[in-house]
Amino acid sequence: MTLAGKRIFITGGSRGIGLAIALRAAADGASIAIAAKTSDPNPKLPGTIHTAATEIEAAGGKALAIQCDLRDELQIEAAVKQAAEAFGGIDILINNASAINLTRTDQTPAKRFDLMFDVNVRGTFLTSQAVLPYLRKSAEEGRNPHILNLSPPLSMKPIWFKNHVAYTMAKYGMSMCVLGMAEEFKRDKIAVNALWPRTVIDTAALQMIPGIDASAGRTPAILADAAYIIFNRPSSECTGNFFVDDEVLASEGITDLEKYSVTPGTKDFLLDFFLE
């Protein structure tokens, strides 16, 4: 397996899961465009597109930092074009950017509702749309093109909706993109898959959500390793899947997951949303 020479476009990769996936690919020498909003340091959340680019290059990759607000389709188009021109094309799109607001219906302001749908659903759809011509060319060149959305398996059980209807609809919107685009892009030999963690993942963004104990979770590295495996599978065969991180690793014979534990020796992990 290797991602050497791959040209990757990732949304929201200035920190957390997105950055972990980028660094795993960088270790092989991949070229990675980080398209995210954070250009200036945020006192509440560490990491910017520039610090991410520095880490990617230190890990062995080629980095391109692009400030991009996914709520603006013109910025998306410009960012994709900039990355494609810098790298000579795009082989992998990772729709990682996401907004979260775990509030009940009467506690969800319109601006928060709009933010989640603008970033999670609209941003994912429009970024996939903008990258599509480059992925088609990648397929023609036999470069194994992939789209990966960081979104959950679809389930219509009320339990996943009842306490945060807006957030669930927004995340499922990303998953519905996988469901539809995987089938639509089959003829182009472009893989479209989803990846979701079994447990909560220790990120700076998660730590800002009250009541969630990330110490009973795993590190972003588990998703990075799972994504790495997916990207190395044939795009003409591996598509339309809603992958869960530990299942992807198990399919490659990796069952000892202790190194991913935030707290060594943890047995009772805090499970993520949307999984039984």
C-alpha positions, 0 to 999 in steps of 0.5 A: 500500500502507498499513497506516494504521488497521490494528489489530495484535496481535503476540507477542514483539515487544519486540525483533528481527524482531517489533519491526521488523515493528511499526515498519514498520506504525507508520510508516503509523499502525497501532495495535499491541499488543506482547504479550511476557513481557519487562517488566523489562530483561534484562541479556542481551537488550535491549528490553522491551514498554515500550521497544518501545511507545516506539519504535512511538509515535516511528515514528508508530503507536499502541502498547499494551504488554501483559505476557503469558506465552504459556504461560498461556492465561488471560493470552493471552485477557486480552491479546487482549481488552485489545488489542481493547477498546483498538483497537476490534478486531483486523485482524492477528495476528503469531505471532512469539514463539518459543523456540529450543534447538539441541540434540541429543536426549540434550542437550535437557532436558525443561524446554527441550523443554516451553518450545519446545512451549509457546511455539511450538506451543501459544502460536501455536495458542491466540493464533490461537484467541483472536484468531479472533472479532475477525478474523471481525468484521474480515472482515465489515467488509472490513478484510482480516484476516491471520494471519502465523506466523514459521515455515518451509516444511514439509519432511520431509527428515531433514537438518532434524531430525537435530541438533535434533529438538525445535526442528524439531518445535516450529517445524514445529508453527507451520507446521502451524497455517498449513497447517490454519488457512489451509484452515479459515478460507478461508470466513471470508476470513481469510488465514493465511500463514508467513514465513521468512528466506532468510538468518540474521537479525541479532538479539540472540537469534541472537547468543547462539547459539554458532557462528552468525555473524550478520555474514554475514546480513541485518537484520530490516528485510527481514522487516518489508518482506516482511510489509508486502507480505503484509498488503496482499494480499487476505486472500480470495486470499493464504492458505496460503503459506509465503513466503520473504522475498526471494521476496516482495520479488522479486514486487514487483520488489525485487531489490536487497537490499544495504540489508539486508546486515549487512555491506555487500558480502556475497556469501556469506550464511549461509543459515537453517535449513529452506531448500535 
